[in-house]
């Protein structure tokens, strides 16, 4: 069974989405208790809830569109590799500068 870069990227992106979601859900109660007992006022609770909601929405979008992001990343990598391979300097038969003996 061959594992492709695309499948590895999908797994990593979805793992990041799960970790983001878990981090927000475990930290939200602590953030709310910190804001309630502070001098920031009632608007601070809205900021905490709004920011947490936006980050949860980001985690959901990452989970749903992990394949799109992975495909985008792998296609850019393929285009970069094809440009590097087809560059005239890479096709020459002269020895590379790294293999030359060091100057004395």
N, C-alpha and C positions, 0 to 999 in steps of 0.2 A: 504494500500500500504506500503510495507516494503522497507525501504531505506538501502542499504548495504554499507559497508565500501568502497567497490570498486567504487560505483557510487559517493560517497562523495569525494574520492580521485581524481577521474576523473574531477569533477567540480573544485576542488581546484587547480589542475595542470593546467587546461585550463584557469582559472581565473588568475593564475600567469603568464601564457604565454601572455594573453591579456594585463595585466598591464605592463609587460616588454616591449612589443611592443609599447604601448602608451607612456611609459616613454622615450624610445629611439627616437621615432618620434617627440615628443614635445621638447626634449632636443637637438636634432641634429642641428637645425638652430642656437641656442645660442652657441653651441660648435664651429660651423663653423665660426661665427662672432668673437668669442674670439680668435680663431687660426689665422684668417686673419689679425687681427690688432696687432699681437704679434711678438716677435723676434725669434720665433721658426723655421721659414723657411718654404719652400714649402712642405717638407716631413711631417710636422705636420698635414696638411689637409688629407693626405693619411692615416695617423694613425687613425684620427678621423673617416674617412669614413670606413676604414677596420674594426675597432673595432665595429662600429655601425652595419655594415653588418654582422659580426659574431654573434653579439647579436640578431639581427633580425632573422638570420638563426636558432639560438638556440630557440627563441620563436616559430618559425614555427615548428621545430621538437618537441618541447613540446606539441604543439597543436595537431600535427598529431599522436604522439605516447603516448598520455596521458593514454590510456588504457593499454599499455604495462607496463608503469611505475607503474600504480596503481595495476595491477595484480602481478607484481614483489613484491611490498610492502606488499600486502595482503597475498601472499603465504609465504613470510618470517615470517610474523606475525603468520600465522596458524602453521607453523613448530615450531616456538618458543613456542607457547601455548601448542602444543602437547607434546613437550619435557618437559615442566614444569609440565604438568598433569601426565605424565608417570614416573616422577622421583620417586624413591623409598622413599625418605624422605617425599614427599607429600602424599603418600598413607598410612603412618603409622597412627595408632589410638591413639598415645600418644598425650597429649595436647601440643599445640603450646607454644613456649617460651614466646610469648606475653601474653598468658592468665595466666601464673604463677604469683603468688604473688611476689611483689618486695622484695628483701633481706632487712633484718633489721640490 
